[in-house]
């Protein structure tokens, strides 16, 4: 590739990693980290790895438009260019001083221990946990984002998981988890086959016995 094409590509759309670092106000190592993680589009010319100008500007603008303090932004930039072992060390230090969820206080156990307990539990327990997680996801991702509908679910056990109202009407919602068979979702025909087998094994003999019993009584 000619020098003119190289210069045009560099000046028009692509930046050296050093220029990208200066544009974002971060270290060269931070840009290299983003490149390795695939966060920036790259172009390799003559052994030089260039990054796309739009990607660099977009990430810089996103940081400026956020409500992060300079300290938070600076720490993020440092960690972005830090080795994995250093990032893990910082995370472990934060976990010693910060809790993820109030459940840690309620159970008097860190989140890692709670998750380990769930992973060691039976399939039946995991199925129950999955159901609770499904309810939480539905609450956060669906119910809380509805317009003109409000969650008025009362405390206690009811034949529904959510009760919603728009001031005129009420709608009750019950979530159902898809059953698994051999660690895969069970299809409808497999479920019906199971019910038919149960019917044939239990119901039909009972019906026959009742029929014989009545016939004997009639005699």
LINFEN-V955939 format. One record per residue. N is the residue number from 0. PSI is psi in whole degrees, -180 to 180 (999 if undefined). D_FIRST is the distance of its C-alpha to the first C-alpha in Angstrom with 2 decimals. Layout:
BEGIN
n = <N:N>
psi = <PSI:PSI>
d_first = <D_FIRST:D_FIRST>
END
This chain:
BEGIN
n = <0:1:2:3:4:5:6:7:8:9:10:11:12:13:14:15:16:17:18:19:20:21:22:23:24:25:26:27:28:29:30:31:32:33:34:35:36:37:38:39:40:41:42:43:44:45:46:47:48:49:50:51:52:53:54:55:56:57:58:59:60:61:62:63:64:65:66:67:68:69:70:71:72:73:74:75:76:77:78:79:80:81:82:83:84:85:86:87:88:89:90:91:92:93:94:95:96:97:98:99:100:101:102:103:104:105:106:107:108:109:110:111:112:113:114:115:116:117:118:119:120:121:122:123:124:125:126:127:128:129:130:131:132:133:134:135:136:137:138:139:140:141:142:143:144:145:146:147:148:149:150:151:152:153:154:155:156:157:158:159:160:161:162:163:164:165:166:167:168:169:170:171:172:173:174:175:176:177:178:179:180:181:182:183:184:185:186:187:188:189:190:191:192:193:194:195:196:197:198:199:200:201:202:203:204:205:206:207:208:209:210:211:212:213:214:215:216:217:218>
psi = <137:162:-36:-43:-41:-46:-39:-45:-39:-43:-29:-59:-20:147:149:159:-30:-44:-38:-39:-42:-38:-39:-14:35:180:162:-34:-35:-40:-42:-38:-43:-36:-45:-32:-1:21:-18:141:143:159:122:122:120:32:-7:132:111:157:151:132:-42:-39:-41:-44:-40:-42:-35:-43:-40:-37:-39:-33:-12:170:23:147:167:-32:-47:-45:-41:-42:-42:-42:-40:-45:-32:-31:4:154:160:-38:-34:-40:-41:-39:-42:-41:-44:-38:-42:-38:-25:-25:-12:136:146:-38:149:-19:-25:-38:-40:-41:-9:46:144:160:-35:-39:-40:-44:-37:-39:-40:-42:-27:-3:173:166:-35:-42:-43:-36:-40:-40:-41:-39:-42:-40:-41:-41:-42:-42:-44:-38:-48:-44:-20:-63:-48:-15:1:143:135:6:141:145:116:32:121:161:150:180:122:163:28:163:-31:145:116:150:147:15:-23:-36:156:141:126:142:132:127:143:132:140:131:152:150:119:43:30:157:133:133:166:-43:-29:-38:-43:-39:-40:-42:-39:-40:-42:-42:-46:-35:-39:-48:-47:-46:-39:-40:-40:-42:-41:-39:-45:-39:-43:-38:-38:-38:-34:-29:999>
d_first = <0.00:3.80:6.69:8.39:6.62:6.93:10.39:11.29:10.84:12.73:15.42:15.95:16.43:15.28:17.02:16.99:20.01:21.84:21.56:22.65:25.57:26.63:26.49:28.69:30.80:30.44:29.37:25.97:27.69:28.75:25.23:24.29:27.42:26.48:23.08:24.98:27.47:24.95:26.25:22.90:19.90:16.85:13.08:11.55:8.21:8.31:12.00:12.75:14.74:14.88:17.86:18.58:20.54:23.12:24.05:24.67:26.71:28.64:29.71:30.70:32.68:34.34:35.56:36.90:38.70:40.43:43.81:42.78:43.96:41.72:43.10:42.14:38.61:38.26:39.63:37.31:34.27:35.61:36.38:32.96:31.51:34.52:34.83:36.63:39.78:40.04:39.67:42.39:44.60:44.40:45.18:48.18:49.43:49.24:51.11:53.89:54.43:53.45:54.78:52.86:55.87:59.63:60.36:59.73:62.81:64.82:64.18:64.13:61.03:57.31:54.91:53.53:57.06:57.77:54.66:55.56:59.03:57.68:55.42:58.48:60.72:61.88:60.17:62.92:62.22:58.47:59.22:61.32:58.62:56.08:58.57:58.92:55.14:54.93:57.57:55.74:52.44:54.35:56.05:52.93:50.51:53.02:56.40:55.30:52.83:55.37:56.54:60.29:61.12:62.52:63.10:66.86:66.97:70.19:70.60:72.08:71.65:71.41:70.40:67.12:64.27:63.72:65.97:64.31:66.01:65.11:68.57:70.00:69.02:68.36:66.02:66.20:63.22:63.33:60.22:60.20:57.99:57.02:58.83:57.03:57.92:56.44:53.97:52.67:53.82:57.05:57.13:60.10:61.58:61.66:63.60:66.07:66.60:67.56:70.03:71.57:72.10:73.79:75.97:77.09:77.84:79.74:80.91:82.33:84.56:85.87:86.70:88.54:90.54:91.55:92.62:94.76:96.23:97.38:98.79:100.83:102.11:103.24:105.23>
END
